[in-house]
Amino acid sequence: MMRPRRLQDYVRAFVGALRLTLRGQTPPPALPRYPQLSQWAAQGLRLTAAAFAAAEAAGLDDSARRQRRLRLEGRDISMHTILAAARHNLSEEYPRLLGEKLAYNLTALYAFNMNDHFRLSRLAETLDDAPAVQQAIHDLAQHLAAVPSEKELTASMT
């Protein structure tokens, strides 16, 4: 359990920040709490960019990706939405969740990831007419399937 902050803690932080400001420096960035997950998410973002690039190269521009739909869980969803959701989660949601010290932040990350993996896997199955795109999306789905487990994360912290 964390102890309550004392006034001297705030004064010490203020003085340290003031010293850095007067020297024209900035504080060093904090080390990521889960470096394995941060690296995994960064690699996933690169694979997402590769999937978008493969789609463009195969003639599936933004308009074509929006028109290409599949039915998942009783709803129609476009190729664009599936890829954009994965990109958003990898670039925005996962870093935010990894930076927070919430009780269930990893659970939320794993839930987002499971949804993205499912959608991407189903999407890859429909892309027989675009093998390069199919492979890029399959690679991304496989990467998402290989998310470091909570057990692996806690083992590396000891």
DAPELIN-V697673 format. One record per residue. N is the residue number from 1. RES is the residue in three letters. SS is DSSP state (2 for helix, 1 for strand, 0 for the rest). BURIAL is I if it has 9 or more other C-alpha atoms within 8 Angstrom, else O. Layout:
# DAPELIN-V697673
{{N/RES/SS/BURIAL} {N/RES/SS/BURIAL}}
This chain:
# DAPELIN-V697673
{{1/MET/0/O} {2/MET/0/O} {3/ARG/0/O} {4/PRO/0/O} {5/ARG/0/O} {6/ARG/0/O} {7/LEU/2/O} {8/GLN/2/O} {9/ASP/2/O} {10/TYR/2/I} {11/VAL/2/O} {12/ARG/2/O} {13/ALA/2/O} {14/PHE/2/O} {15/VAL/2/O} {16/GLY/2/O} {17/ALA/2/I} {18/LEU/2/O} {19/ARG/2/O} {20/LEU/2/I} {21/THR/2/I} {22/LEU/2/O} {23/ARG/2/O} {24/GLY/0/O} {25/GLN/0/O} {26/THR/0/O} {27/PRO/0/O} {28/PRO/0/O} {29/PRO/0/O} {30/ALA/0/O} {31/LEU/0/O} {32/PRO/0/O} {33/ARG/0/O} {34/TYR/0/O} {35/PRO/2/O} {36/GLN/2/O} {37/LEU/2/I} {38/SER/2/I} {39/GLN/2/O} {40/TRP/2/I} {41/ALA/2/I} {42/ALA/2/I} {43/GLN/2/O} {44/GLY/2/I} {45/LEU/2/I} {46/ARG/2/O} {47/LEU/2/I} {48/THR/2/I} {49/ALA/2/I} {50/ALA/2/I} {51/ALA/2/I} {52/PHE/2/I} {53/ALA/2/O} {54/ALA/2/I} {55/ALA/2/I} {56/GLU/2/I} {57/ALA/2/O} {58/ALA/0/I} {59/GLY/0/O} {60/LEU/0/I} {61/ASP/0/O} {62/ASP/2/O} {63/SER/2/O} {64/ALA/2/I} {65/ARG/2/I} {66/ARG/2/I} {67/GLN/2/O} {68/ARG/0/I} {69/ARG/1/I} {70/LEU/1/I} {71/ARG/1/O} {72/LEU/1/O} {73/GLU/0/O} {74/GLY/0/O} {75/ARG/1/O} {76/ASP/1/O} {77/ILE/1/I} {78/SER/1/I} {79/MET/2/I} {80/HIS/2/I} {81/THR/2/I} {82/ILE/2/I} {83/LEU/2/I} {84/ALA/2/O} {85/ALA/2/I} {86/ALA/2/I} {87/ARG/2/I} {88/HIS/2/I} {89/ASN/2/I} {90/LEU/2/I} {91/SER/2/I} {92/GLU/2/O} {93/GLU/2/I} {94/TYR/2/I} {95/PRO/2/I} {96/ARG/2/O} {97/LEU/2/I} {98/LEU/2/I} {99/GLY/2/O} {100/GLU/0/O} {101/LYS/0/O} {102/LEU/0/O} {103/ALA/0/O} {104/TYR/0/O} {105/ASN/2/I} {106/LEU/2/I} {107/THR/2/O} {108/ALA/2/I} {109/LEU/2/I} {110/TYR/2/O} {111/ALA/2/O} {112/PHE/2/I} {113/ASN/2/I} {114/MET/2/I} {115/ASN/2/O} {116/ASP/2/I} {117/HIS/2/I} {118/PHE/2/I} {119/ARG/2/I} {120/LEU/2/I} {121/SER/2/I} {122/ARG/2/O} {123/LEU/2/I} {124/ALA/2/I} {125/GLU/2/O} {126/THR/0/O} {127/LEU/0/I} {128/ASP/0/O} {129/ASP/0/O} {130/ALA/0/O} {131/PRO/2/O} {132/ALA/2/O} {133/VAL/2/I} {134/GLN/2/I} {135/GLN/2/I} {136/ALA/2/I} {137/ILE/2/I} {138/HIS/2/I} {139/ASP/2/I} {140/LEU/2/I} {141/ALA/2/I} {142/GLN/2/I} {143/HIS/2/I} {144/LEU/2/I} {145/ALA/2/O} {146/ALA/0/O} {147/VAL/0/O} {148/PRO/0/I} {149/SER/0/O} {150/GLU/2/O} {151/LYS/2/O} {152/GLU/2/O} {153/LEU/2/I} {154/THR/2/O} {155/ALA/2/O} {156/SER/2/O} {157/MET/2/O} {158/THR/0/O}}
